Amino acid sequence: MWGGRFSEATTAFVAEFTASVQFDQRLYRQDIAGSIAHATMLAQVGVLTETERDTIVNGLKAIQDDIEQGRFEWRIDLEDVHMNIEARLTERVGTVGKKLHTGRSRNDQVATDIRLYLRDEIDDILKILHRLTSGLLTLAAQHTDTIMPGFTHLQTAQPVTFGHHLLAWFEMLVRDAERLIDCRQRVNRMPLGAAALAGTTYPIDRRLTATLLGFDGVCENSLDAVSDRDFAIEFCSAASLIMMHLSRMSEELILWTSAQFRFVQIPDRFCTGSSIMPQKKNPDVPELVRGKSGRVFGDLMGLLTLMKAQPLAYNKDNQEDKEPLFDAIDTVRNCLLAFADMVPALQPNLAVMREAAFRGFSTATDLADYLVKKGLPFRDAHEVVGKAVALGVAEEKDLSELSLAQLQQFSTLIGDDVYSVLTLEGSVAARNHLGGTAPAQVRAAIERAHNRLATLQLPSS
Ligand code: ARG
């Protein structure tokens, strides 16, 4: 492709070392779509004849077919996906194939391919995220009244409803979807036309090419267009947040499925056993997802470091953008797929959850609030309840199991109406305000959540 200037061929090692076709061949569809749009535009502005355009477009379509039928031989000596396809085109259609690269460089070509590829993958990931968030709402709706302990410091804190807990997961993931939708706007701008770095001398119509490829607009500056990969970094950042959230959810599932918690069961199809310990059923899917979060954080760090010291404009360093980006895409997609299938199938053990909330003095704050409503300052109420809890610990009884006489030794303000606030149901129902855990609030929150999912600006394609 550049033989003219060179007096000897690259060594086999250098050819292999500098090649990217091993991993960038997955861009073939975007590369061909970009070339078809480019040729169409060139004919429109008179740089190619209509016959030349048709020959090129038909040749490219035939090549796509060959690739998809497994009939295409990828050649390392042709370095990357772009030169493999272009060389094959010339083989197929003759000299006219050599005109395709008019007014274009691999620098703007590759940047265009990656953006097209990432745009499509974002759309796919958003669809899976939508399935997962919808699944969470369905499960939450079944458990608006299911009581479990809420935790701080992983110590039982106050009772909450399971539906409320699931809605916390929902919130995290909806923000993740919003971030991806936002990121997509900056991904979906077209570098093509920047050529190597400075633009081209042909009378190209970049807006036409952009429209043909479904871009929202063009990259405004040719130097920036071919060099920056911030859109990929931004995606990896959004992907890292998704993985961080999935990892937190995983951690909870791993705890909850343990013999110590027994809050939830994960169906067998998402678990494996042990080759030595017959009793084991391991929560592999959440564990793997928790582990895979590290890969995606690593992809993000890799891309940031790749970019940080590059002078304008394109440098070969940028060839290293693909593997971390592809890895982040594949990982986040697969983890979301696993969760979208697994979450709706979770089987909570209602009695165990309730019992755990009951055993953890989770209504202690409710007793303090009760005393405050009877006129005691909160700090004094806190002290009174602390003493009552100490007695409960000594007697191995919940606050609601202490007798009125026992409770009254700590404060005479306590009457027999206290027992209604010490129940778990009373405790959750009392947190009845926007964002609170009361079943009525959870039901209202689910309603709003459905509306939010419906109004998320998901890409139409
Ligand atoms: N394979 C290259 C990449 O992935 C394509 C661009 C190469 N451009 C160049 N001038 N060497 O970035």
Boltz pocket constraint, residues with backbone or C-beta under 6 A from the ligand:
constraints:
  - pocket:
      binder: B
      contacts: [[A, 18], [A, 20], [A, 24], [A, 79], [A, 80], [A, 106], [A, 107], [A, 110], [A, 315], [A, 316], [A, 318], [A, 319], [A, 320]]
      max_distance: 6.0
